Amino acid sequence: MSFTYDDVGATREQGHCPPGFHPLHVRTRLGEGEPVFRRAAEAVLTWRMHRALGVGIDASAERAAPGVDVTVTLAGMIKAPCRVVWTVEEHRRAGWAYGTLPGHPECGEEAFVVDRTGDGTVWLTVTAFSRPAKWYSRAGGAATRGLQHAYARRCGAVLKRLSGGEAED
């Protein structure tokens, strides 16, 4: 299956949003220190964060890597097929992005990146660009985008708990 959009990998470019797509950028402070970073990075790279959100994850590998196919199931009914387009595993930065495949209710890309800044603060940044691909996501309009932002904020709250950072909001 081919991706449903042209700018594959564009979430690597901070602030880039292709014309005709809606941007998303949500940054959540997880805590401080190397142990928090390591736990958060591992939870993101192994789908643990997503599973803890309560969404179904069916992945062709145990860990995110370019080319891994992932189907996210929402509410047990909506299936969202994706493919990992890039990953990063560095001393202070770890994460990945997936792009949408045919059948996904949206068209675009979403990235989940954990980073540890120079002062030791650990952050999760969820970045995406998307536009509706199915009638029901088009019909949802601004409410659909609101749900995407709420999902990104929930990723941060769940990862904060999983990584041993501050208590979940």
C-alpha positions in Angstrom: 0.0 0.0 0.0 1.1 3.5 -0.8 0.9 6.6 1.5 -2.1 8.8 1.0 -0.2 12.0 0.9 2.9 13.4 -0.9 5.1 15.0 1.7 6.3 11.7 3.4 8.7 12.4 6.2 7.9 16.1 6.4 7.2 16.0 10.2 11.0 15.9 10.6 11.0 19.6 9.6 9.8 21.6 12.6 6.9 23.8 11.7 6.4 22.4 8.2 2.8 21.9 7.2 2.0 21.1 3.5 -0.7 23.4 1.9 -4.2 22.1 2.4 -3.4 20.3 5.7 -4.1 21.3 9.3 -1.1 21.5 11.6 -0.9 20.1 15.1 1.8 20.8 17.7 1.4 19.8 21.3 4.3 19.8 23.8 4.1 18.2 27.3 6.6 18.4 30.1 7.2 14.9 31.4 9.7 15.5 34.2 13.5 15.7 34.6 16.5 13.6 34.2 18.0 10.7 32.3 15.9 8.0 33.9 12.6 9.8 32.9 14.0 10.3 29.4 15.0 6.6 29.0 11.6 5.3 30.3 9.7 7.7 28.1 11.7 6.9 25.0 11.2 3.2 25.5 7.5 3.6 26.0 7.2 5.6 22.8 9.4 3.3 20.7 7.7 0.1 21.8 4.0 1.2 21.4 3.6 1.1 25.2 2.4 4.7 25.4 -0.2 4.1 22.7 -1.5 0.9 24.3 -1.7 2.7 27.7 -4.0 5.2 26.0 -6.5 2.4 25.4 -6.2 2.3 21.7 -5.7 -1.0 19.8 -2.2 -1.3 18.3 -1.4 -4.0 15.7 2.2 -3.6 14.6 4.3 -5.7 12.3 7.3 -5.3 14.7 7.7 -4.9 18.5 9.5 -1.6 18.0 9.1 1.4 15.8 11.3 1.3 12.7 10.9 2.7 9.2 8.6 0.5 7.1 6.8 -1.1 10.1 3.0 -1.2 9.5 0.8 -0.2 12.3 -3.0 -0.3 12.6 -4.5 1.8 15.3 -8.0 0.9 16.3 -10.2 3.5 18.0 -13.3 2.6 20.0 -13.0 -1.0 18.7 -14.5 0.2 15.4 -12.4 2.7 13.5 -9.2 1.2 12.0 -6.5 3.6 11.0 -3.7 1.9 9.0 -0.3 3.6 9.0 3.4 3.0 8.3 6.4 4.3 10.2 8.3 6.7 8.0 11.2 7.7 10.2 12.6 7.1 13.7 15.2 8.8 15.8 17.2 7.3 18.7 19.9 9.7 20.0 21.4 10.6 23.3 18.8 13.3 24.1 16.1 12.6 21.5 14.0 9.5 20.6 10.8 8.9 18.7 9.1 8.2 15.3 6.5 9.3 12.9 3.9 7.4 10.9 2.1 8.2 7.7 -1.4 7.3 6.7 -2.3 4.5 4.4 -5.5 3.8 2.4 -8.4 3.3 4.8 -7.3 5.7 7.5 -9.9 8.3 8.4 -7.3 11.1 8.0 -4.6 11.8 5.4 -1.2 12.9 6.7 1.6 12.2 9.2 2.0 12.3 13.0 5.3 12.3 15.0 5.9 11.4 18.7 9.3 12.6 19.9 10.7 12.6 23.4 13.6 15.0 24.0 15.8 16.0 27.0 16.9 19.6 27.0 20.2 21.0 28.2 18.7 21.7 31.7 17.5 18.0 31.9 13.8 18.7 31.3 12.1 15.9 29.4 9.4 16.7 26.9 7.0 14.8 24.6 6.2 16.7 21.4 3.4 15.4 19.2 3.5 17.0 15.7 1.2 16.3 12.8 -0.4 17.6 9.6 -3.6 16.1 8.4 -6.8 16.6 6.5 -10.0 14.5 6.4 -10.0 11.4 4.2 -13.3 9.8 5.1 -16.8 11.4 5.0 -17.2 11.2 8.8 -13.9 13.0 9.5 -14.9 15.7 7.0 -18.3 16.0 8.7 -16.7 16.4 12.1 -14.8 19.5 10.9 -13.4 21.5 13.8 -14.6 18.8 16.3 -12.3 16.3 14.6 -9.3 18.6 15.0 -10.3 19.2 18.6 -10.3 15.4 19.2 -6.8 15.2 17.6 -5.5 17.9 20.0 -7.1 16.1 23.0 -5.5 12.8 21.9 -2.1 14.5 21.7 -2.5 16.1 25.2 -3.6 12.6 26.5 -0.4 11.1 25.0 1.6 13.5 27.2 -0.4 12.8 30.4 -0.1 9.0 29.9 3.6 9.2 29.1 4.2 11.4 32.1 2.8 8.6 34.3 4.6 5.8 32.4 8.0 7.5 32.6 7.8 8.3 36.3 7.6 12.0 35.8 5.1 14.1 37.7 1.7 12.7 38.5 -0.8 12.4 35.6 -3.0 15.5 35.2 
